[in-house]
């Protein structure tokens, strides 16, 4: 009896119908207490004892989902994952994935199911953070909050941005008592909550109005109360352009979100790592947009920008890098130039990200937020 011919699937059709995140959940070990953009898994390689959950996901230039272990440098697509974890050869792995996706020989391939990004918060802060943010929101509307209201107005934030992003006023610990681990309250500060992509509160920063008196610019809660999320996502008003603007600090990200840009704020001066890059790449992929990094001009800002651009490139994303003109950061640019957003739109739409891995488009230097 003649043997039935083996079905020949197009690899792209199989990969398009394979949910790599679900496969990693099934065939590898997800990291504990992680969800949403920036998820991690332990390495699926049998010979790699990966204690720190070093595997992240990204989408390559062809639109296919890929995984990588950053501590052992194992990597691949869904086919490689099945081969590695089940011992199948490549043809068998492709057949297994095709069957799992409902692909049957001599029948039309099933439609590609849209993937909805998971928006569960990656970190859950203590209720003390929620109470602190709520109290500071109320204080902002009182006479005690007037200096902070004036500071926020001077930064260009309107009432909708202030309300939607839950900005507040910390009058200082001599006026408002607080639990151990919350921002210390050396002197009056603007309270800048950090939200995740779904708008959930994950963290908070207190920005002192007079850093010379406080001895520092920002104050943060302790890690025991709120783990540092590294990224914050102001609520966007409308949809402007097809770029995710990555800004250094919440003030820059808030003013960009107020103008309608989808934004992400890098929190603190820590150099971005592969997990931050993976979260940004996943978010941009979920919304089918590119990434533009808005530089701060100081050495720390330029170094962080260079590192992040390299990490995003390795994750399959070629970012645009923009420096505002005239020695300004993004917030100051918005305050000094009424047409700043139109100029930025023009630059973003005329930049070509395929020319080089890192198409820097420096206009001039800037200043810190």
N, C-alpha and C positions, 0 to 999 in steps of 0.2 A: 504494500500500500504506500503510495507516495507520501512523503512527509510534507506537512503544511509549511508554506514559506513563513519565515520569521517576520513579524511586522517591523517596519522600519519607521520609527518616529523621528520627526524633526526635533532636535534637541531644544530649539527655541520654543516650540509649541509646548513641550513638556515642562520646561522651566517656567514659562508664563503661567502655567496652571498648578505650580507647586508653591505652596506657602512656606517659605524657608523658616519663618519664625515658628510656625506650628511644628515643622519637622525638628527644629532644634529643641523645642519643648518636649518632643516625643523621644528623640534619639540622644539628646545630651541632657545635662542637668542645669536647669535655670538657676541663676543666682538668687539667693534669698532676698526678699523684701525689695525687689526691683520690678517695675512695670512701666509701660509706656515707652516714649522715646528714650533711647540710650540703654535698652535692656542688655543684659549680659548673660552668658552661659559659661559653664565649665567646659574645657576643651574636650571634644569627643574622641580624640586620639587615645587608643587604649594604653599606649606607653607613656602618656603625659599625665602626671599627677598634678593637675592644675588647681591649686588651693584657692586662687584669688579670682576665679571666674573671668578669664581673659578674652573670651570670645565676644566679638561684636558683629553686627550686620551692617551692610551698606549695599547700595545699588551701583553697578558698574556703568561704563559709558554706553553699553548696549541695552541698558534698562533691566538687566537681570540681577536678582538678589544674590549676594555673596556673603560668606562669613570668613572671619579671620581670627586666629588665636594670636594675640600680641606677645605672649610670653614664650610660646613654642614655635611660632611662625607657621603653624598648620593653617591651611586656607583652602577655599574652593567654593563651588556652588552646591545646589541640592544633590546633584549626581555624586559629587565627591563625598558629600556627607554620608549618603547611603552606602557607598562603597567602603568608606572608612569604618562605619559602625556595624555593618551587617556582613561584611566579607564578600559581598557580591562583586562580580566583575562589572565593567562599565555597561555592557549591553543589558545585563540582568538588572542593574540599578535603574537604567532608563525605563525598562519594562515595568519595574515595580512602581516607579513614580507615575508612569502613564496610567497603570491600572488604578492607582490610588486617586488619580485625578478624574477617573471616569472615562478615560480614553479607550475606545473599543475599535479593533481593526475593521476596516470597510464601513465605518460609520463616521458622520461628521464629528469633528472634535467639539467637545462642549465649550460654551463661551467662557471667557476668562472672568472669574468672579472678582469684583472690586474688593480691595482690602481696605478696611476702615482702620485708621490708626488707633491704637489703644491710648486713652487719655487718663488712665489711672495715675494718680500722683506717685512719683518715684520715691518721695520721702514724705513722711507724715509728721509735722511738727507737734510739739506739746501744746495742749490747750492754752498754756500760758502765753504762747505767741499770738493766738487768736484773741485772747483777752487784751493783750497789750495793744495790738493793732486797732481793735475796736475802741478802746479807751482813748487812744491817740487821735482817731478819727473824730471823736466827740470834742476833744479839747481843741482841735483845729478850728472849730466853728465858734469858739468862745473868745472873749477878750484876751485870755492867756495865749491863745494860738495866733494872735495877730502878727507877731514877728515872723512866724513860719509862713503864714498866708502871704505876707509881703515877699518873702524869699521865693516861694513857689511862683508867685506872679512875675517876679523879676526873671525867673528862668523860662517864662513863656507858657507855663502850664495853665490851661483853662479849667473852668469848674467841672466840666464833664470828665476830663482826664483825671482830675483830682478825686472825684467821686468814684468813677469806675475802677480805678486802680487802688482805691482805699488809702490814699496818702493821708498822713496825719501829722500831729505835732507832739513832740515829747518836751515838756517844759523843764525837764531836769529833775534829778532825784530830790532836790530840796522842796519841790512842789508836789511831785507825784512819786509815791512809794512804788517799788517794783520788786518782784521775786528775784532771788539769786539766779544768775544765768542770763537774764534779759540784758539788753544794752544798758550800760552803767548809768548814763544820764549825767555826765559831768557838767553839761550846760545845755541850753535849748538846742533841739535838733529837729530837722524834718524827718519824718518816718516814711520809709520807702519799702512797702511790702514787695516780696518776690513771689510771683505767681507762676504756675506751671502752664503748659500750652492750653489746658482746659479752663484756666482761670482759678484754679485752686491755690489757696495760700500755702506756701511751702517754707517761707523764710522771711526775714525782715532785716533791713539795715536802717540805722539811725545816722543821718548825715548832719554833723554839727554845723550850726550856722557860723560859728567862729572857731575854726580849727586851731588857731593860735592859743585860745583859752583852753580848749579841750586837750590839746597836745596831739591830736590826730584828727583826720577828716571823718572817718566812718567808725561806727561801733556796731558789733554784731552779737547775736545771742551765742551762748555756748553750744558746743556740739551735742551735749546731753539733752538740750531742749529742742534744738533744730539742726539736724545735719546740714552742712553747707551744700546747696544744690549746684553750685558753680555757674548755673544759668538761670535767668529770669525772663519771663515772656509777658510784657505789658499787653493789656487788652487793646486790640487794634480797632480803629474806627474806619470802617470802609475797607476797600481793597485798592491799593495803589501799586501799580507795577507788578512785575513777576519776579521779585527778588525778596529773599529773606535778608534783612540788614542785621549784621552782627556788630554790636556796638560795645565799647568799653565803658561799662557802668550804666546804671539805671537812668540818670538824667538824659543821656543821649538817646537811649532806647525809648524813653517816654515821649520825648519831643518828636521822634520819628513815627511812633505809633499814633500820636495825635494827628499827624499829617496823613495817616492812612497806610503807612508801611507796616508789613508784618516784621516784627523785630525780635531779637534775642539779645539780652544783656550779659556780657561776661562780668561776673561779680568778683571783685578783688583783683589783686595783681598777680595771682598765680598763673603760671604758664599753662595754656590749654594742653590737655592730653588726648589720647586716642578716644577715651569715653566721651569727652565733650565733642570732639569732631564727629563721632558716630551719632550722637544725639542730634546734632545740627543737620547732618546728612539725612537722617531718617525723617526729620521734620520737613526739610525741603522736599524730599521725595514724596511725602504724604500729601503735600499741597502742589506738587508738580511745579516748583519754582526753583530758581537758581539761588546762589548765595553771594552776597557782597559784604566784605569786611570793611567797616569804616574805621580807619586808623586814628589813634591818638598819636601825636607827633613826638612824644618823649621817648627815650630809649626803651623803657619797659613796654610801652605800647607798641612800638615798632617791632620789638623782639617777639612779643606775644602774637602779633599779626603774622609775622613770618613763620613762626612755628605752626600756627593754626592753618595757614595756607598750605603748608607741606602736609599736615595731617589730613586735611580735606582732600587734597589731591590723591593721597594714598587710599582714601575711602571712595574714590571714584567721582569726586566733585571738584571742578576747576573754578575756584572763586575769583570774583573781581575784587580788587583792593582799591579803596578810594580814600584819599586824604582831603579833608576840607581845605578851602583856600585861606590865605592871609593869616596863618598861624592860629587857627581856631579849631576847637573840637566841634562836634556836630551840633551840640546845644547852642554854643556861641555863634556858630554859623547861622543857625535858624533865627537867632535874635538880631543879628546884624544885617541880614539879607532877606527881604520879603520874598524874593524869588528863588530861595535856596532849593526848594523841592523841585521846581521846574528845571533848575540847573542839574540837580542830581538825577532826575528822570532822564534828561538828555544824555548824560554820561552813561547811565546804566543801559540805555537802549542802543547806544552806538558802540559800546565796548564789545569786543569780540573775544569770547573766552576760549576759542579753539586755536588761536594763534600760538599760544605758549602756555605751559602749565600754570604759570603765575602771572597773569597780565596786569602788572601793577600800573595804576593810573594816578600817580601822585600829582596833585595840583600844587600843594604847598605844605608847610608844616602846620601843626595844631597845638592845642593846649589840653591839659587834663581836666576832667569834669569837676 
